[in-house]
Amino acid sequence: MLSEARAKNAAMHITGHLLYTKEVFVQCIEGPSESIESLWQSLQKDTRHYDIELLARGPIDARKFNDWSMAFSSYPSLNRYNMPGFFPVDESGMTQAAEQCATV
Ligand SMILES: Cc1cc2nc3c(=O)[nH]c(=O)nc-3n(C[C@H](O)[C@H](O)[C@H](O)COP(=O)(O)O)c2cc1C
């Protein structure tokens, strides 16, 4: 899922971050508004999601995740393949990358 999402995001000039802990995903996406709208529609149509909720949306001065088509923070045990752009969460369930997302 992540590699597909990264390829699609790169093609749409979307960057961002995905946090997965306690069976909940929290995602930040940034990019051109048409791309954001298109991905937002796709996310809502994806039946793997339920209770999808928009926390915030608006213009930004600069990207926070310029280097990542989708950085991913989660439990260290999920990083079996040493994937680039993976950030293991600490005991509090957070990473610096995830905190950046929280300040949107
Ligand atoms: C938690 C979660 C996060 C996702 N994030 C992305 C993403 O960042 N980019 C993306 O293209 N698809 C992402 N997907 C997959 C999309 O929901 C969707 O399946 C994909 O964009 C293909 O949509 P389409 O059939 O409308 O083209 C994510 C799926 C899940 C479950």
PDBQT file of the ligand as one rigid body, heavy atoms in Angstrom, charges set to zero:
ROOT
HETATM    1  C1  LIG A 201      -4.283   4.590   5.518  1.00  0.00    +0.000 C 
HETATM    2  C2  LIG A 201      -4.248   4.769   4.035  1.00  0.00    +0.000 A 
HETATM    3  C3  LIG A 201      -3.508   5.806   3.489  1.00  0.00    +0.000 A 
HETATM    4  C4  LIG A 201      -3.438   5.979   2.107  1.00  0.00    +0.000 A 
HETATM    5  N1  LIG A 201      -2.682   6.980   1.584  1.00  0.00    +0.000 NA
HETATM    6  C5  LIG A 201      -2.565   7.127   0.260  1.00  0.00    +0.000 A 
HETATM    7  C6  LIG A 201      -1.755   8.145  -0.302  1.00  0.00    +0.000 A 
HETATM    8  O1  LIG A 201      -1.095   8.920   0.378  1.00  0.00    +0.000 OA
HETATM    9  N2  LIG A 201      -1.713   8.223  -1.659  1.00  0.00    +0.000 N 
HETATM   10  C7  LIG A 201      -2.402   7.375  -2.464  1.00  0.00    +0.000 A 
HETATM   11  O2  LIG A 201      -2.322   7.503  -3.685  1.00  0.00    +0.000 OA
HETATM   12  N3  LIG A 201      -3.178   6.412  -1.955  1.00  0.00    +0.000 NA
HETATM   13  C8  LIG A 201      -3.273   6.260  -0.628  1.00  0.00    +0.000 A 
HETATM   14  N4  LIG A 201      -4.061   5.266  -0.120  1.00  0.00    +0.000 N 
HETATM   15  C9  LIG A 201      -4.814   4.432  -1.053  1.00  0.00    +0.000 C 
HETATM   16  C10 LIG A 201      -6.047   5.197  -1.508  1.00  0.00    +0.000 C 
HETATM   17  O3  LIG A 201      -7.053   5.088  -0.505  1.00  0.00    +0.000 OA
HETATM   18  C11 LIG A 201      -6.574   4.634  -2.860  1.00  0.00    +0.000 C 
HETATM   19  O4  LIG A 201      -6.742   3.249  -2.761  1.00  0.00    +0.000 OA
HETATM   20  C12 LIG A 201      -5.592   4.920  -3.981  1.00  0.00    +0.000 C 
HETATM   21  O5  LIG A 201      -5.277   6.291  -4.011  1.00  0.00    +0.000 OA
HETATM   22  C13 LIG A 201      -6.167   4.526  -5.364  1.00  0.00    +0.000 C 
HETATM   23  O6  LIG A 201      -7.330   5.271  -5.559  1.00  0.00    +0.000 OA
HETATM   24  P1  LIG A 201      -8.089   5.347  -6.990  1.00  0.00    +0.000 P 
HETATM   25  O7  LIG A 201      -8.572   3.946  -7.249  1.00  0.00    +0.000 OA
HETATM   26  O8  LIG A 201      -9.191   6.349  -6.740  1.00  0.00    +0.000 OA
HETATM   27  O9  LIG A 201      -7.052   5.807  -7.976  1.00  0.00    +0.000 OA
HETATM   28  C14 LIG A 201      -4.144   5.084   1.252  1.00  0.00    +0.000 A 
HETATM   29  C15 LIG A 201      -4.895   4.043   1.810  1.00  0.00    +0.000 A 
HETATM   30  C16 LIG A 201      -4.926   3.867   3.175  1.00  0.00    +0.000 A 
HETATM   31  C17 LIG A 201      -5.720   2.709   3.743  1.00  0.00    +0.000 C 
ENDROOT
TORSDOF 0
